[in-house]
Amino acid sequence: MAFSLDTMEQTLERLLLEREIEQFLYNEAELLDERRFSEWIDLIADDMHYHMPIRRNVKFGEHHRENSDSDSEISWFDEGKETLAGRVRQINTGIHWCEEPFSRVRHLVSNIQVDSVDGDEVHVRSRFIVYTNRLADEVNLFVGKREDVLRRDPDTQWKIAKRTIILDQNVLLEKVITTFF
Amino acid sequence: MVSINKSRGDRSLRSLVDPDNGLIARDTYVNEAIYQQELEQIFSRAWLFVGHETQVPNPGDFIRSRMGEEEVILVRDRKDQRLHVFLNSCRHKGMKVCRYDDGNTLVFTCPFHGWSYDTDGRLVGVPYYNDAYSKELDKSKWGLHEVAQIANYHGTIWATWDSKAPSFEDYVGSWAPSIQHCFQSTDGEDNGVELFSPVMKWRIPTNWKFPGFSFAGDAAHVAMTHRSVNAASIGPQGNRGGSERFPMTAPFPSQVYSSADHDLGHGGQNTIYENTGARPYRDTWHTVPGVDEYYRMTNEKKQKKYAGKYMPPGGHGGGHFCIFPNVILDHWRILLWHPHGVGQTESWRMFQVDKEAPKLVKDAQRRYVMRYCGPGGLTESDDMENWNYAFPASLGTIAQRLDYNFEMGLGHSHPDEEWPGVTLNYRISEEPARARFRRWLEFMEASSWDDIHPVKKDKK
């Protein structure tokens, strides 16, 4: 359903939901930045789809082809909870050299918009700047947009049921992507 | 000729590179003048991998690719459907005539002044041709700059800027069957694969030779660099026993060697089969129902095809090899290391899959390669860390007084009787890298292809 501003009650309901979603996303960023990866994995629904397409330069009129298609094409990431949990196990081995020693990571999340509510699921858009700083002087910057589906959950309040990460790069200018978005 | 002013004094290229003793001066990886000479003497002459015919299946289809530092367009002509490779630079004032990654087009029109080129490269449109050029411009001389030679080898497209280069078959020598094998589908049919789209492209802060010369054959790095991977269980068989980086393969009489062609510079790590026939199939895809059934079926066909015949070294069953200078092939991926400045490399990945495979098989294969490869790949991400920090650690004044050590396996190689020109060594050795440097020196010293083996056959 789309929101209407008919009544004060509906307005308050929308504000409370937006506030709740914002706090959830900020808390998620806190877990990632503080390397509490196992707790982050707990926020992910078992059927979660995590997709970061590769972005093409395409001709005007072909923008439907701009982001690589999760159904048939190659993406930077296109996986579910099982693989994400594997990545966390790998980081926590202490011998995953591109994250050993750990990078210093900050997720700045902004422009949070609740797009629609569909039963117990909420569609949310946000923007991110992820800054990583590593060893003596390595700096990486990832800027983009996320399109999330969050699902109400009795244990964790919300779980991430779907996340599409639209990274604003074509040739990736960072040497690796070992942080989560 | 490059002159080097380092603490060890002026040194010729030959004194920097000593493949016989496995000693390579660090200048070869970090010196700007040497890098510029590589662009001129290697990347302007060698046969380079440009793409695959399935990337441009229809008339007018194009992709942007690279040869060395420079952008090229691989395009299928609208009229006779021949493939062309052009420098992506307008002949008028140099602007890129194509800025889309891929697509289909009638013409390439330069956004600067509007010169237009047909898909066969001919200049067909020049604004103000009548009034400003008085119809005097000879359009036939100003078509897109095309490579000197192009080859379609079992679907793979290769090109060279040098008309004096030998044929592609002579350039790759006895590695041709192994390349052919890498582009067979799993049932053993020639030209049976297509590539997934799009290409993974990313920049890594290191000299192109770190990955280019070491990736194929540096089996010694696996145990250390990739130790963390098994913990993540990323193989197709998930948590099921053995090394999880690769599908378990059925036992089959074969031996893995490091392989090196000291004349042509190619080589890496190859499986050499001691029996005829194809390796039996072992189920490895239990996590995705239906995939094992497909691969078991194609494997049966392959066994029939190779009954009484030896499979070529490498390809299906293990190993990957470098085609000099910057292409690494195996049966499921293509790795390119484009030079992008002395301390920058643009790394590309492309992935083969059986053309005729059902969607569920293609999807399973695709998800596996995305987990494994690229900047987010569980395995490859750790490679980047090592190559990237080896580069700055080699830049210092003191560091450059030191050689890199390529001695592993020195003096323990033997020629292969069945495989002309190829030297084999223990499966973990730096034989392939030594061959690469021998070839590198030949290219870097030669004034033209007249001085580089093998000389073009129709020349004399």
Interface residues (C-beta under 8 A of the other chain):
Chain A: M52 I54 R56 N57 V58 K59 E62 S68 S72 E73 I74 S75 W76 F77 D78 E79 T83 G86 R87 R89 Q90 T93 I95 H96 W97 C98 L135 N170 V171 L172 L173 E174 K175 V176 I177 T178
Chain B: R99 Y100 D101 D102 G103 F196 S197 P198 V199 M200 K201 W202 R203 I204 P205 T225 R227 S228 V229 A231 A232 S233 I234 E346 F351 K359 K362 D363 R366 R367 V369 M370 R371 G374 P375 G376 L378 S381 D382 M384 E385 N386 N388 Y389
